[in-house]
Every structure is written in structure tokens, then in C-alpha cells.
């Protein structure tokens, strides 16, 4: 596995609330681990929430003996969500903070994914497949047939999410297990990328470059070129 990730403040925000973690080497019982988180809250709270959630998940993975990736991601993400909520309750400046998270593990031709919120994971070869499903108001409207997907890209309530780490109720992440093959590329990203750059354009950038550092830079650069309305994070994994 070879990976590269980066986060950028974008062109409109004063604080970067995104955080990225990636390790191609074994971490605890897992052969690798990749995470993108997009925080929300006050001026500093979202920044803290995304970093704090990632640190809790990675620490728990390092200390765990659970070998099943989905079981371990589930336990770590639910625990992190509860800890983010407790931190928000204990500090009025962080009250109401939360974070999205998409996390992935690749092992023996299988991709294991945990997701909560509207950060995304794609698998890209000649095509692009969105593996995760956004937990957002717009996505619910689309699934219920009340909104056309193309119109959803520019919907005024695009940023309203329906599940996140740190919520008062124990919001459950979604989990996925899919096959991947040699040569596939996996992209984890925050909505600062997926809201600004269309899926087909993402596919072209990822599939037409051999240098993953350049892929990450071009994805972020393209989001900023189109306006950079939000913090933007991209993490690319070559299988």
C-alpha cells in the first residue's frame, strides 16, 4: 500500500477544521489505517473535534487486540464519538461541536470502511464508485425522491448533516466491506472536495496521474480553483 494525504484551509475559511491520518504500516492489529475527519462547531471547536476524534480512534486501535477490522472500527468510532460529546459538555466554548469521519483499512483484497457524516470514500479505476453514503439532509431528500441529484449539488442546505460524531444520541456509523484489486485507487475526502469537484472530474484526475502526491495536490488545487468554499482534504491510497 502507498498513500498520500493533505488538508488545506481553502479560500473562504479562517480556520481549517479538517484533519487527516494515514499509515501504510501496521497499527495495532490492523495492517494499515486511513482517516479523514471534518469538524464542526465554533471558531476552534471543529478543529479540536476532528483532531481529537482521530487521536482517540488511532490510540484505541494501537491498544486493541480485536483483529476484525469492522468490529474494531465500530468500537473505536463509537467510543470516539462519546468522548467528543463529553469534551463538548465539559467546555462551554466547545459546546455543540462534532465531526464527520471516514476511516478505511485494506487487507488481502478487501476494503473495510466506517463512515459517519458526509465525508466520502471512492474506489477509482476506469470508473468511480462512491462506497459511502452521505448522512445529510440533501441525501435523504434525494433517496426519498424529493430532490434530483444534480440539483442537490447546489442545494442551499447542502451542509446540513444528519449524523456526526459527538451528537447527544449515539449516532451509528455505516460500515462497508468491498473487494479491491491491484491498481485500484481509493480516495477519502471531505465535502470541501466533493462539493466543489464533480465525480467524473475527480476520476479523471486520479486515474490519469501516476504520482499520488500530484494527485492530492491537483484535487485540492481544483477545489480551490472552483472557489475553495470550504476546507478541503484528500487522501489517496494505491492498492
C-alpha positions as a printed NumPy array, in Angstrom:
array([[  0.   ,   0.   ,   0.   ],
       [  1.163,   3.511,  -0.82 ],
       [ -0.754,   6.569,   0.298],
       [ -0.588,  10.335,   0.48 ],
       [ -2.917,  12.819,   2.138],
       [ -3.193,  16.524,   2.773],
       [ -5.643,  19.071,   4.121],
       [ -5.985,  22.694,   3.037],
       [ -7.824,  25.651,   4.549],
       [ -9.439,  26.596,   1.232],
       [-10.17 ,  30.156,   0.159],
       [-13.136,  31.204,   2.302],
       [-12.48 ,  29.89 ,   5.82 ],
       [-10.299,  31.375,   8.555],
       [ -9.725,  28.03 ,  10.349],
       [ -9.066,  24.548,   8.969],
       [-11.417,  22.137,  10.756],
       [-10.382,  19.1  ,   8.669],
       [ -7.883,  16.502,   9.872],
       [ -6.173,  13.622,   8.069],
       [ -4.367,  10.497,   9.306],
       [ -2.737,   7.779,   7.22 ],
       [ -0.44 ,   4.862,   7.915],
       [  0.628,   2.249,   5.356],
       [  2.286,   0.328,   8.181],
       [  0.625,  -1.865,  10.767],
       [ -1.129,  -0.048,  13.577],
       [ -2.223,  -2.342,  16.405],
       [ -3.823,  -5.443,  14.827],
       [ -4.665,  -3.584,  11.592],
       [ -2.313,  -3.745,   8.57 ],
       [ -2.918,  -0.047,   7.812],
       [ -5.325,   2.762,   8.626],
       [ -6.607,   5.831,   6.773],
       [ -8.904,   8.551,   8.181],
       [-10.397,  11.871,   7.095],
       [-12.458,  13.922,   9.565],
       [-14.278,  17.215,   9.063],
       [-15.063,  19.062,  12.276],
       [-17.89 ,  21.44 ,  13.06 ],
       [-18.524,  23.895,  15.831],
       [-17.245,  27.299,  16.919],
       [-14.039,  29.005,  15.832],
       [-11.718,  26.411,  17.368],
       [-14.128,  23.647,  18.364],
       [-14.413,  21.964,  14.965],
       [-10.645,  21.931,  14.593],
       [-10.343,  20.318,  18.023],
       [-13.168,  17.832,  17.38 ],
       [-11.67 ,  16.359,  14.207],
       [ -8.167,  16.063,  15.66 ],
       [ -9.441,  14.698,  18.977],
       [-11.649,  12.07 ,  17.319],
       [ -8.772,  10.853,  15.144],
       [ -6.4  ,  10.675,  18.105],
       [ -8.903,   8.603,  20.113],
       [ -9.541,   6.2  ,  17.234],
       [ -5.842,   5.71 ,  16.469],
       [ -4.936,   5.272,  20.148],
       [ -7.677,   2.697,  20.613],
       [ -6.59 ,   0.788,  17.508],
       [ -2.973,   0.716,  18.717],
       [ -4.023,  -0.741,  22.062],
       [ -6.654,  -3.196,  20.787],
       [ -6.457,  -6.945,  20.263],
       [ -9.574,  -7.06 ,  18.043],
       [ -8.491,  -8.41 ,  14.669],
       [-11.719,  -7.966,  12.691],
       [-11.412,  -4.532,  11.02 ],
       [-15.131,  -3.721,  11.043],
       [-15.535,  -4.714,  14.686],
       [-12.515,  -2.628,  15.669],
       [-13.55 ,   0.415,  13.627],
       [-17.039,   0.241,  15.105],
       [-15.826,   0.109,  18.688],
       [-13.232,   2.849,  18.161],
       [-15.558,   5.214,  16.307],
       [-18.405,   4.862,  18.805],
       [-16.013,   5.41 ,  21.698],
       [-14.52 ,   8.477,  19.991],
       [-17.995,   9.895,  19.376],
       [-18.839,   9.581,  23.062],
       [-15.545,  11.198,  24.087],
       [-16.107,  14.137,  21.724],
       [-19.567,  14.61 ,  23.234],
       [-18.172,  14.533,  26.799],
       [-15.453,  17.049,  25.889],
       [-18.099,  19.384,  24.466],
       [-20.2  ,  19.102,  27.623],
       [-17.23 ,  19.964,  29.837],
       [-16.19 ,  23.128,  27.963],
       [-18.79 ,  25.751,  27.035],
       [-16.535,  27.025,  24.233],
       [-16.788,  23.594,  22.612],
       [-20.479,  23.012,  23.262],
       [-22.202,  21.511,  20.241],
       [-19.025,  20.54 ,  18.433],
       [-18.83 ,  17.373,  16.364],
       [-17.071,  15.83 ,  13.421],
       [-17.614,  13.604,  10.434],
       [-15.273,  10.671,   9.929],
       [-14.496,   8.221,   7.166],
       [-11.981,   5.503,   8.029],
       [-10.597,   2.661,   5.922],
       [ -8.466,  -0.47 ,   6.185],
       [ -7.188,  -2.524,   3.232],
       [ -6.299,  -6.181,   3.743],
       [ -5.94 ,  -9.093,   1.315],
       [ -8.065,  -7.635,  -1.454],
       [-10.754,  -6.343,   0.906],
       [-11.539,  -2.746,   1.764],
       [-13.186,  -2.141,   5.138],
       [-14.831,   1.248,   5.673],
       [-16.519,   3.083,   8.522],
       [-18.353,   6.342,   7.846],
       [-20.414,   8.922,   9.706],
       [-21.372,  12.281,   8.241],
       [-20.739,  13.486,   4.699],
       [-17.045,  12.858,   4.179],
       [-16.685,  10.261,   1.444],
       [-14.765,   7.258,   0.183],
       [-14.478,   6.409,  -3.508],
       [-12.895,   3.459,  -5.323],
       [-11.484,   4.515,  -8.692],
       [-10.191,   2.559, -11.685],
       [-11.617,   3.334, -15.123],
       [-14.792,   4.271, -13.28 ],
       [-15.539,   5.936,  -9.968],
       [-17.685,   4.315,  -7.262],
       [-18.833,   6.147,  -4.165],
       [-18.779,   3.492,  -1.438],
       [-20.047,   5.62 ,   1.439],
       [-23.466,   7.242,   1.637],
       [-23.741,  10.814,   2.927],
       [-25.587,  11.33 ,   6.179],
       [-27.062,  14.649,   5.093],
       [-30.43 ,  16.302,   4.637],
       [-29.871,  16.605,   0.882],
       [-29.017,  12.913,   0.536],
       [-32.191,  11.979,   2.419],
       [-34.247,  14.159,   0.078],
       [-32.597,  12.501,  -2.93 ],
       [-33.18 ,   8.983,  -1.596],
       [-36.828,   9.833,  -0.881],
       [-37.316,  11.047,  -4.445],
       [-37.913,  14.645,  -3.348],
       [-34.8  ,  16.1  ,  -4.992],
       [-32.848,  15.437,  -8.171],
       [-29.202,  14.517,  -7.521],
       [-27.85 ,  17.107,  -9.936],
       [-29.847,  19.856,  -8.229],
       [-28.617,  18.583,  -4.879],
       [-25.057,  19.712,  -5.64 ],
       [-26.108,  23.366,  -5.261],
       [-28.856,  22.974,  -2.679],
       [-28.815,  25.783,  -0.035],
       [-28.962,  23.198,   2.781],
       [-26.17 ,  21.059,   1.322],
       [-24.087,  21.319,   4.502],
       [-26.743,  20.09 ,   6.949],
       [-25.677,  16.646,   8.141],
       [-27.914,  14.182,   9.935],
       [-25.305,  12.073,  11.728],
       [-21.968,  13.04 ,  13.267],
       [-19.547,  12.079,  15.999],
       [-20.261,  13.965,  19.202],
       [-24.036,  14.087,  18.893],
       [-26.15 ,  13.697,  22.019],
       [-27.697,  10.475,  20.785],
       [-25.348,   7.63 ,  19.875],
       [-25.358,   8.063,  16.103],
       [-24.277,   4.816,  14.431],
       [-21.704,   4.913,  11.622],
       [-22.244,   2.887,   8.466],
       [-19.821,   0.081,   7.658],
       [-18.883,  -1.415,   4.307],
       [-16.782,  -4.3  ,   3.01 ],
       [-15.896,  -4.282,  -0.692],
       [-13.435,  -6.04 ,  -2.973],
       [-10.47 ,  -4.106,  -4.357],
       [ -7.797,  -5.202,  -6.809],
       [ -4.237,  -4.257,  -7.606],
       [ -4.138,  -0.932,  -9.388],
       [ -7.294,   0.449,  -7.787],
       [ -7.068,   3.824,  -6.145],
       [ -9.038,   4.708,  -3.066],
       [ -9.936,   8.305,  -2.254],
       [-11.076,   9.567,   1.135],
       [-12.143,  13.213,   1.131],
       [-14.067,  15.876,   2.983],
       [-17.058,  17.593,   1.409],
       [-14.825,  20.54 ,   0.603],
       [-13.648,  18.433,  -2.33 ],
       [-16.797,  16.515,  -3.281],
       [-18.987,  19.644,  -3.191],
       [-16.635,  21.57 ,  -5.475],
       [-15.39 ,  18.958,  -7.966],
       [-17.707,  16.606,  -9.869],
       [-17.181,  12.848,  -9.573],
       [-16.183,  12.444, -13.228],
       [-13.535,  15.133, -12.861],
       [-12.24 ,  13.504,  -9.68 ],
       [-11.997,  10.202, -11.577],
       [-10.008,  11.81 , -14.391],
       [ -7.54 ,  13.485, -12.029],
       [ -6.99 ,  10.297, -10.018],
       [ -6.768,   7.86 , -12.925],
       [ -4.623,   9.96 , -15.262],
       [ -1.731,  10.585, -12.855],
       [  0.856,   8.085, -11.617],
       [  2.271,  10.275,  -8.817],
       [ -0.157,  10.225,  -5.876],
       [  1.391,  13.369,  -4.362],
       [  0.492,  15.193,  -7.562],
       [ -2.992,  13.655,  -7.491],
       [ -3.619,  15.021,  -3.996],
       [ -2.252,  18.449,  -4.91 ],
       [ -4.315,  18.62 ,  -8.098],
       [ -7.538,  17.562,  -6.345],
       [ -7.096,  20.244,  -3.701],
       [ -5.983,  22.778,  -6.29 ],
       [ -9.062,  22.087,  -8.413],
       [-11.403,  22.571,  -5.438],
       [ -9.732,  25.879,  -4.687],
       [ -9.827,  26.892,  -8.353],
       [-13.606,  26.431,  -8.311],
       [-13.918,  28.694,  -5.298],
       [-12.496,  26.824,  -2.289],
       [-15.674,  27.454,  -0.315],
       [-14.678,  25.057,   2.472],
       [-11.651,  23.336,   3.963],
       [-10.618,  20.586,   1.578],
       [ -8.921,  17.268,   2.36 ],
       [ -7.862,  14.442,   0.069],
       [ -6.226,  11.12 ,   0.939],
       [ -5.309,   8.789,  -1.92 ],
       [ -4.336,   5.129,  -1.497],
       [ -2.825,   2.993,  -4.26 ],
       [ -3.63 ,  -0.697,  -3.902]])
